[in-house]
Amino acid sequence: MTATDVAPDTPEVAPRRLPRPAEVRELLRFRKVRLGPVERRLARALTIEDLRRAGRRTTPRAVFDYVDGAADGEVTAARNIAAFDDTVFVPEGLNPVRDPDLSTVLFGREIAFPLVFSPTGYTRMMHHEGEIAVARVAARAGLPYSLSTVGTTNAGELRRAVPDGDHWFQLYLTNERRLNDELVRRARDAGFSTLLLTIDTAVAGRRLKDVRNGLTIPPTLTVRTVLDMARFPAWCFHKLTTPPIGFASLRSFPGSSADVAAMMFDPGLSYGDLEWLRRVWPGKLLVKGILRPSDARRVVELGADGVVVSNHGGRQLDRTPSTLEVLPEVRDAVGTGPAVLLDGGVRSGQDILAAVALGADAAMVGRAYLYGLMAGGERGVERAVEILRSEYQRALQLLGLDATRKVSGRHVRRAAG
């Protein structure tokens, strides 16, 4: 049959007509107008990587590099992320997944989903709202927040500002026993529930970006760094009109910032220090910086309630294994009783799900929420949590599960090759 053989009264497949006004309105749904620059910036952020790019545009380079950078060649930091990229999910089919239960139980307390805020130093350098803004978001979200020994807010200040939060204290044991006693006492008196002893800082890692930017202790800023900071007048204004940035938990220690930093890196740290800490600390105790199964087993035998599988985000010793790589071995070494958390490379809700599937009770994030903090202060941190929670829920449902407690090792495998 040719085109000329088609009957002249054959109807069109899709007859032409004028659209109805209601149909036009359905197609032209405009996005809500957001007047503030922070609101617009955060509304455009759909991933943690989007927040990272936004933070880079709103923060001086030296400050951004301090958050984003890592030690030496940054090999470990890249491995942490690559390990998650190489994880493959194996979903189950035909399981109802309506209204999933994202919560999990950690140290007898229910948290909203398997996420803990990692401790970060110099937090008010990234944004003047600092640790208090982050802790407020954590409390509203039903998640634990870890305050660092080298934070810019101390334990008492944090408790007064955020009285209803589940606060943890990350401890660097110094070479001053009196100061160690004082740090532990303050965390206890402030009602902190958990102590995180960090053990991977015998000496300071070498972060080349910080050295080149002059963001050292004490600072040795270059002309280029100062000029770059001047390009961010809002950041400079807030830094100049709020209290000076310093180690809030160590204000009473006599000495320069370099003296204080030297104490934080104690090559004499030993198992004996852990035994002492277990005797004096009445709450839950985690050891952070574990990469060997034998070390995990030993610290649990000495009284730790669990471990954090961590390589300090690649900021200390470079070329270590990724934390996700060693996580299953650590879980096998300590069994099902002690808590096992994973820290390092978590940039999405899918990463949190992968960590849980491979044996973690929860994942910890530091850079992820700091990108949000730089991009928009407290609102930016809240956006980071929204992104991670929604990604986690979607991944859980697409995996065919309606509860965090149903996630297991059978739902993941390593990518071939």
C-alpha positions as CSV (number, residue, x, y, z in Angstrom):
1,M,0.0,0.0,0.0
2,T,1.3,3.5,-0.9
3,A,0.5,6.8,0.7
4,T,-2.0,7.5,-2.0
5,D,-4.0,4.4,-1.2
6,V,-4.9,5.7,2.4
7,A,-8.5,6.6,2.7
8,P,-9.1,10.3,2.9
9,D,-11.3,10.0,6.0
10,T,-8.6,8.2,8.1
11,P,-8.5,10.1,11.4
12,E,-5.2,11.6,12.8
13,V,-3.5,9.5,15.5
14,A,-3.5,12.5,17.8
15,P,-6.2,15.0,16.7
16,R,-5.2,18.7,17.1
17,R,-7.1,20.9,19.6
18,L,-6.7,24.0,21.7
19,P,-5.5,23.3,25.3
20,R,-7.8,24.0,28.2
21,P,-6.6,26.6,30.7
22,A,-6.4,24.0,33.5
23,E,-4.1,21.8,31.4
24,V,-1.8,24.7,30.8
25,R,-1.7,25.5,34.5
26,E,-0.8,21.9,35.2
27,L,2.2,22.1,32.9
28,L,3.4,25.5,34.2
29,R,4.0,24.9,37.8
30,F,6.6,27.5,38.9
31,R,8.9,26.8,41.7
32,K,8.4,28.7,44.9
33,V,10.2,32.1,44.9
34,R,12.9,32.2,47.6
35,L,14.0,35.8,48.4
36,G,17.0,35.1,50.5
37,P,20.4,34.1,49.0
38,V,20.9,31.3,51.6
39,E,17.4,29.9,51.0
40,R,18.0,29.9,47.2
41,R,21.4,28.3,47.6
42,L,20.1,25.5,49.9
43,A,17.0,24.9,47.8
44,R,19.3,24.2,44.8
45,A,21.3,21.7,46.8
46,L,20.0,18.2,46.1
47,T,23.1,16.2,47.2
48,I,26.0,16.6,49.6
49,E,28.2,17.4,46.6
50,D,25.9,20.3,45.8
51,L,26.5,21.6,49.4
52,R,30.2,21.1,48.9
53,R,30.2,23.3,45.8
54,A,28.1,25.9,47.6
55,G,30.4,25.9,50.6
56,R,33.4,26.4,48.2
57,R,31.7,29.5,46.8
58,T,30.9,31.1,50.2
59,T,34.0,30.4,52.2
60,P,37.6,31.5,51.9
61,R,39.8,28.9,50.1
62,A,42.0,28.2,53.1
63,V,39.0,27.4,55.3
64,F,37.4,25.3,52.6
65,D,40.6,23.4,52.0
66,Y,40.9,22.8,55.8
67,V,37.6,20.9,55.6
68,D,38.0,19.3,52.3
69,G,41.7,18.4,52.4
70,A,43.5,15.4,53.8
71,A,47.1,14.3,54.5
72,D,49.9,14.1,52.0
73,G,48.7,12.7,48.6
74,E,45.1,12.4,50.0
75,V,45.1,8.7,48.8
76,T,43.2,7.5,51.9
77,A,40.5,10.1,51.6
78,A,39.9,9.1,48.0
79,R,39.8,5.4,48.9
80,N,37.2,6.0,51.6
81,I,34.8,7.4,48.9
82,A,35.8,4.9,46.2
83,A,35.0,2.0,48.6
84,F,31.4,3.1,48.8
85,D,31.2,3.6,45.0
86,D,32.3,0.0,44.6
87,T,29.5,-1.4,46.8
88,V,26.6,-3.0,45.0
89,F,23.1,-3.3,46.5
90,V,21.2,-6.5,46.0
91,P,17.5,-5.7,46.5
92,E,14.7,-8.0,47.6
93,G,11.4,-8.0,45.6
94,L,7.7,-7.9,46.4
95,N,8.1,-6.6,50.0
96,P,5.8,-3.8,51.2
97,V,7.9,-0.8,52.1
98,R,5.2,1.8,53.0
99,D,6.1,4.0,56.0
100,P,9.6,2.5,56.7
101,D,11.0,2.6,60.2
102,L,14.4,4.3,59.7
103,S,15.3,4.3,63.4
104,T,17.9,2.2,65.2
105,V,19.0,1.7,68.8
106,L,22.4,2.8,69.9
107,F,23.6,2.3,73.5
108,G,20.0,1.6,74.5
109,R,18.7,4.9,73.0
110,E,16.6,5.1,69.8
111,I,18.0,7.5,67.2
112,A,16.1,8.6,64.1
113,F,18.3,6.8,61.6
114,P,21.8,5.3,61.7
115,L,23.8,8.6,61.7
116,V,26.0,10.3,64.3
117,F,27.6,13.7,63.9
118,S,31.4,13.3,64.0
119,P,33.6,15.7,66.1
120,T,35.2,18.5,64.2
121,G,37.8,21.1,65.3
122,Y,37.7,24.8,64.6
123,T,34.0,24.6,63.7
124,R,33.4,28.3,64.2
125,M,36.0,29.0,61.6
126,M,33.7,27.5,58.9
127,H,30.7,29.5,60.1
128,H,30.3,31.8,63.1
129,E,27.3,29.7,64.4
130,G,29.7,26.8,65.0
131,E,29.1,23.8,67.1
132,I,26.0,25.1,68.7
133,A,24.2,25.3,65.4
134,V,25.3,21.8,64.5
135,A,24.2,20.4,67.9
136,R,20.8,22.1,67.6
137,V,20.2,20.4,64.3
138,A,21.3,17.0,65.7
139,A,18.9,17.4,68.7
140,R,15.9,18.3,66.4
141,A,16.7,15.4,64.1
142,G,17.0,12.9,67.0
143,L,20.7,12.2,66.4
144,P,23.8,12.2,68.6
145,Y,26.4,15.0,68.3
146,S,30.1,14.7,69.2
147,L,31.9,17.7,70.5
148,S,35.7,17.8,69.9
149,T,38.4,18.5,72.4
150,V,39.6,21.1,70.0
151,G,36.2,22.5,69.3
152,T,35.4,26.2,69.6
153,T,32.7,25.6,72.2
154,N,33.1,23.7,75.5
155,A,31.0,21.1,77.0
156,G,29.2,23.4,79.5
157,E,28.4,26.0,76.8
158,L,27.0,23.3,74.5
159,R,24.8,21.8,77.2
160,R,23.4,25.2,78.2
161,A,22.7,26.1,74.5
162,V,21.2,22.7,73.6
163,P,19.9,21.2,76.8
164,D,17.9,18.4,75.2
165,G,20.6,16.9,72.9
166,D,22.4,13.5,73.1
167,H,25.9,14.9,73.4
168,W,29.1,12.9,73.1
169,F,32.6,14.2,73.9
170,Q,35.6,13.3,71.7
171,L,38.7,13.2,73.8
172,Y,42.4,13.7,72.9
173,L,44.3,12.4,75.9
174,T,47.0,15.0,76.5
175,N,50.4,14.6,78.2
176,E,49.0,16.6,81.2
177,R,47.1,14.2,83.6
178,R,45.5,17.2,85.4
179,L,44.1,18.5,82.2
180,N,42.8,15.0,81.2
181,D,41.0,14.8,84.6
182,E,39.5,18.2,84.0
183,L,38.3,17.4,80.4
184,V,36.6,14.2,81.6
185,R,35.1,15.9,84.6
186,R,33.6,18.7,82.5
187,A,32.0,16.2,80.0
188,R,30.6,14.2,82.9
189,D,29.2,17.3,84.7
190,A,27.6,18.5,81.5
191,G,25.7,15.3,81.2
192,F,27.4,13.9,78.1
193,S,26.4,10.3,77.5
194,T,29.4,9.0,75.6
195,L,33.2,9.5,75.4
196,L,35.1,9.0,72.2
197,L,38.8,8.4,72.8
198,T,40.7,9.2,69.6
199,I,43.9,7.1,69.2
200,D,45.3,7.9,65.7
201,T,47.0,11.1,66.5
202,A,50.4,10.1,68.0
203,V,51.8,12.9,65.8
204,A,50.1,15.4,63.6
205,G,49.4,14.4,60.0
206,R,50.8,16.6,57.3
207,R,48.0,18.4,55.4
208,L,49.8,20.1,52.5
209,K,46.9,22.4,51.6
210,D,46.9,23.8,55.1
211,V,50.6,24.3,55.1
212,R,50.5,26.1,51.7
213,N,47.6,28.3,52.9
214,G,49.3,29.1,56.2
215,L,46.4,27.5,58.2
216,T,48.7,26.0,60.7
217,I,49.1,26.3,64.5
218,P,50.0,29.1,65.1
219,P,48.7,30.6,61.7
220,T,51.3,31.7,59.2
221,L,49.0,33.2,56.6
222,T,50.3,34.2,53.2
223,V,49.5,37.4,51.4
224,R,47.5,35.3,48.9
225,T,45.5,33.7,51.7
226,V,44.7,37.1,53.3
227,L,43.6,38.6,50.0
228,D,41.4,35.6,49.3
229,M,39.7,36.0,52.7
230,A,39.0,39.6,51.8
231,R,36.9,38.4,48.9
232,F,34.3,37.1,51.5
233,P,33.2,40.2,53.4
234,A,30.3,38.5,55.2
235,W,32.6,35.8,56.5
236,C,35.2,38.4,57.6
237,F,32.5,40.5,59.3
238,H,31.2,37.6,61.3
239,K,34.7,36.5,62.4
240,L,35.6,40.1,63.5
241,T,32.3,40.7,65.4
242,T,32.0,37.4,67.3
243,P,34.3,36.1,70.0
244,P,37.8,35.0,68.9
245,I,38.2,31.4,67.7
246,G,40.2,29.2,70.0
247,F,40.2,25.8,71.8
248,A,37.3,26.4,74.1
249,S,37.9,23.4,76.3
250,L,41.5,24.4,76.8
251,R,41.1,28.1,77.6
252,S,42.5,27.7,81.1
253,F,45.7,26.0,79.9
254,P,48.7,28.4,80.1
255,G,50.5,28.5,76.8
256,S,50.3,29.4,73.2
257,S,48.1,27.7,70.6
258,A,51.2,25.8,69.4
259,D,51.8,24.5,73.0
260,V,48.2,23.3,73.2
261,A,48.4,21.6,69.8
262,A,51.6,19.8,70.9
263,M,49.7,18.3,73.8
264,M,47.0,16.9,71.6
265,F,49.5,14.7,69.7
266,D,50.8,12.4,72.4
267,P,53.2,9.6,71.2
268,G,53.0,8.1,74.6
269,L,49.3,7.0,74.4
270,S,48.9,3.4,75.5
271,Y,46.5,0.7,76.6
272,G,47.2,1.8,80.1
273,D,45.6,5.2,79.3
274,L,42.5,3.4,78.1
275,E,42.3,1.3,81.3
276,W,42.6,4.5,83.4
277,L,39.8,6.2,81.3
278,R,37.5,3.2,81.7
279,R,37.9,3.5,85.5
280,V,37.1,7.2,85.7
281,W,34.4,7.6,83.0
282,P,31.0,6.3,84.1
283,G,29.2,6.5,80.7
284,K,29.6,4.7,77.4
285,L,33.1,4.6,76.0
286,L,34.1,4.3,72.3
287,V,37.6,4.1,70.9
288,K,38.0,6.0,67.6
289,G,40.7,5.3,65.1
290,I,40.5,1.5,64.8
291,L,41.5,-0.3,61.6
292,R,42.8,-3.6,62.9
293,P,40.4,-6.4,64.1
294,S,42.9,-7.4,66.8
295,D,43.0,-3.8,68.1
296,A,39.2,-3.7,68.2
297,R,39.1,-7.0,70.1
298,R,41.7,-5.7,72.6
299,V,40.0,-2.4,73.5
300,V,36.7,-4.2,74.0
301,E,38.4,-6.6,76.3
302,L,39.7,-3.6,78.3
303,G,36.3,-2.2,78.8
304,A,35.4,-0.1,75.8
305,D,31.7,-0.3,74.8
306,G,32.5,-0.2,71.2
307,V,34.8,1.1,68.5
308,V,34.7,3.6,65.6
309,V,36.3,2.2,62.5
310,S,38.1,5.4,61.3
311,N,41.2,6.6,59.6
312,H,40.5,10.2,60.6
313,G,39.0,10.9,57.2
314,G,42.4,10.4,55.6
315,R,43.8,13.4,57.6
316,Q,46.4,11.5,59.6
317,L,48.3,8.6,58.1
318,D,47.9,8.4,54.3
319,R,47.6,5.2,52.3
320,T,45.7,3.3,54.9
321,P,42.8,1.0,54.0
322,S,39.4,2.5,53.5
323,T,37.2,2.2,56.6
324,L,34.4,0.3,54.7
325,E,37.0,-2.2,53.5
326,V,37.9,-3.3,57.1
327,L,34.5,-2.8,58.7
328,P,33.3,-6.4,58.2
329,E,36.5,-7.8,59.8
330,V,36.2,-5.5,62.8
331,R,32.6,-6.5,63.3
332,D,33.5,-10.2,63.1
333,A,36.3,-9.6,65.7
334,V,34.1,-8.0,68.4
335,G,30.9,-9.9,67.8
336,T,27.4,-8.6,67.9
337,G,27.4,-7.1,71.4
338,P,29.8,-4.0,71.2
339,A,28.9,-1.0,69.1
340,V,30.7,-0.6,65.8
341,L,30.5,2.7,64.1
342,L,32.1,3.7,60.7
343,D,33.7,7.1,60.0
344,G,35.2,8.2,56.7
345,G,33.9,8.8,53.2
346,V,30.2,9.0,53.9
347,R,28.6,11.4,51.4
348,S,25.1,10.0,50.9
349,G,22.3,8.1,52.4
350,Q,23.3,5.1,50.3
351,D,26.7,5.2,51.9
352,I,25.0,5.0,55.4
353,L,22.9,2.0,54.2
354,A,26.0,0.2,52.8
355,A,27.8,0.8,56.2
356,V,24.9,-0.7,58.1
357,A,24.7,-3.7,55.7
358,L,28.4,-4.4,56.3
359,G,28.2,-4.4,60.1
360,A,28.0,-0.9,61.4
361,D,25.4,0.2,64.0
362,A,25.6,3.7,62.5
363,A,27.8,5.9,60.3
364,M,29.5,9.1,61.3
365,V,29.7,12.2,59.1
366,G,31.9,15.2,59.5
367,R,32.7,16.8,56.2
368,A,29.1,16.3,55.0
369,Y,27.6,18.5,57.6
370,L,30.5,21.0,57.5
371,Y,29.7,21.6,53.8
372,G,26.2,22.5,54.8
373,L,27.5,24.7,57.6
374,M,29.7,26.7,55.3
375,A,26.9,27.0,52.7
376,G,24.2,28.2,55.1
377,G,25.0,27.9,58.8
378,E,22.4,26.1,60.9
379,R,20.0,26.0,57.9
380,G,22.8,24.4,55.8
381,V,23.4,21.7,58.4
382,E,19.7,21.0,58.5
383,R,19.7,20.7,54.7
384,A,22.5,18.2,54.9
385,V,20.5,16.0,57.3
386,E,17.4,16.3,55.1
387,I,19.4,15.1,52.1
388,L,21.0,12.2,53.9
389,R,17.8,11.1,55.5
390,S,15.8,11.2,52.3
391,E,18.5,9.3,50.4
392,Y,18.7,6.7,53.1
393,Q,14.9,6.2,53.2
394,R,14.7,5.9,49.4
395,A,17.6,3.5,49.2
396,L,16.1,1.4,52.0
397,Q,12.7,1.2,50.3
398,L,14.2,0.4,46.9
399,L,16.3,-2.3,48.6
400,G,12.9,-3.9,49.4
401,L,13.1,-3.2,53.2
402,D,10.8,-1.4,55.5
403,A,13.0,-1.1,58.6
404,T,16.7,-0.5,59.3
405,R,16.8,-3.6,61.5
406,K,16.2,-5.8,58.5
407,V,19.4,-4.6,56.7
408,S,22.1,-7.3,56.5
409,G,25.1,-8.4,54.6
410,R,23.1,-10.3,52.1
411,H,21.9,-7.0,50.6
412,V,25.4,-5.9,49.5
413,R,28.4,-7.1,47.6
414,R,31.6,-5.7,46.2
415,A,31.6,-4.7,42.5
416,A,33.2,-7.2,40.2
417,G,36.8,-6.3,39.1
